[in-house]
Amino acid sequence: MVHKGTVRLETDRLVLRRFTLDDAPAMFDNWANDPEVTKYLSWEPHADLGVTREILKTWVNSYDYKNYYSWAIEIKEGKTLIGSISSVEGRENIRMVHIGYCIGKPWWHQGYVSAALAALIRFFFDEVGANRIESCHEPANIHSGDVMKKCGMQYEGIHRQAIYKPDKFADACYYAILAEDYRNR
């Protein structure tokens, strides 16, 4: 793969951009502290703004690496920060990227995550040279699976206890799209 790093991407309604330290209050208020948002994620809601700031410091410092991909999801109109989308895992030997995403509850079911995921699929296939893009969700989080299907990803099955959550393991429904699938769409 030819890594580009977290570059600015745009859709009709969204800007996908690098996080800044100034994003901490919006990130905390809009999704990171909400237990409903984090219910199916591998991390707990942030207890306070300090937790969010520390995580953002790590992310911002990682932008120096060309193989680091973590975007803020921002609505163009009003510049409202509503979530995040990133490559949470990659495997060079098979040119695979695993994408994870999170969005604040007020913006659920409005097509924002589908648009962001579709933009990343295009970016990773067309510019980075990925061969496989995958993502997963807990079985009860069916709406996340709907997002993946809408973006052309195919259901591949359940990986038992493939997600570690605080105090327990959870099953994961895996979806993927291959470069050949993407080019034939």
N, C-alpha and C positions, 0 to 999 in steps of 0.2 A: 504494500500500500504506500501511497505517496501522501504522507501526513501533512495537513495544512494548519492544524490547530483550530481553535474556536474562532471562526471568522463570522462576521455579521451576515445573517441570512434574512430574507424578507419574504412574506407572503402578501396577499391582498390586504389582510387585516392585522398581521403580526410583524414584529421585529424580533428576531432571535439574535441576542447579543451577549457579550461577556458580562458577567456580574461585576459590580463594583462594591466596595465597602459601604458606599452610601445606600445600597439596596437593602441593608439589614432591616430597617423598620418595616418596609413594605413586605419583605419576605416573611418576617415574623407575623405581621398582622394578617396577611392575605392567605397564608397556607401553613407555614411551619409550626404554628402553635395549635392547630386545629386537629383534635383527635379523630374527627370524621375523615379528614383528608389523609391522615397517616394510618388509618385502620388497616389497610392492606399493604403497607410499606414495611421495610425492614428496619425502620428507625422510629423512635418515640417522638411525640410532639415536643417541640422545644419548650423548656420550662421558663425561659426568659430570653430577653433580647441579647444577652451576653453569649448564649449558646449559638444563636444565629450568627453573631459577629465572628465568633471563632471559626465556624464552618466556612463562612465567606472568606476569611483570611486564607484558609487552606486552598480554597478554590481559586482565588485571585492569584496566589503565589504559583499555582500550577499552570497558569496560562503561558508560562515561559516554555513549556514542553509542547512540541508540535503534535504529539500523540494524545494530548489532553483535550477533551471535548465536553464542555459544560455551558449550556446556554440559559440565559434568562428569557422567559417568554413574556413579551410586552405587547399590549394592544397598541397599535399605531395611534389611533385616535385617543388622545388623552394621556398617552404614555403610561398606562397603568400596568404595573408588574403583577402578573397573575400566576406564574409558576416557573418550573424548570424542566429541562429535558437534556439528557446527557448520554454519552457512551459510558456505561458503568463497567464494561468489560470489553476486552478485545483480544483476539488471537491472530497474530501475524501469520502463522503457518497455514491457516485456512482462510485468511483475509476476512475474518468475522468481526462484527461489531454488535454488541448487545446494548440496546437502548432502554433507558428507564425514564419515566416522566412523572410529574406531579403538578397538579393545578388546584387553585383555590376553589372552594365549593360554589361561590357565587357565579363562577364561569363554567361550571359543569354543563354538559349537554348542549353546547353552543358551537361545536365544531372547531374549537381552538386547538385541542390536543391533536386531532386528526390533521389539521393543517400544519402544525409544527412537526409531527412525525413524518408526514409526506415530504416536507422540506428537507428533513434529515436523510430520508431514504434517497432522495435525488442527490443530495450533497455527497453522501458516502459512496454511492455507486458512480456518479458522474465525475467527481473531483478527487476522491480519495482512492478509488479503485477497490472497494470492498467487493467480495464475492457473496457474502451471506450477511444479512441483517436479521437479528432475532430480538425478541422481547418476550416477557412472560408476565403472568398475573396469577393471583390466587384464584382458585375456582369460583369463589363467591363473588368476585369482582368482575361480573360479566360485562359491564360497560367498557372496561379496559380492553377486553377481547374484541368488542365491537369496533373500537378504534383501530386495532391492529388489522382486522378483516377489511375495514373500509380503506385501509392503505395498501391492500393487496397482499398482506401477509397470510400465509396458510397455517392452519392449526396442525401441529405436529404431535401433540399428545401431552400427557401429564407426567411430569418428573416428580416422583414422590419425595416429599420432605427436602425439596431443593432450595427452599428459602429459609434463612435463619432469621427469626424475629426474636426480640427480647423474650426470653424464657420459654421459647418453643420453636419447633420446626413447622413449616407449612408446605403443602404441595404447590406446584407451579404448572400452569397451563402454558405451554410453549408455542409460539408462532414464529414463522420466519418467511423471508422473501429472499430468493437468490437473484443474482445479477441477470441470469437468463430469463427468469420470470418477469423481472422489471423491464427488460428490453422487449419482451414479447407482449407486454400489456398495451 
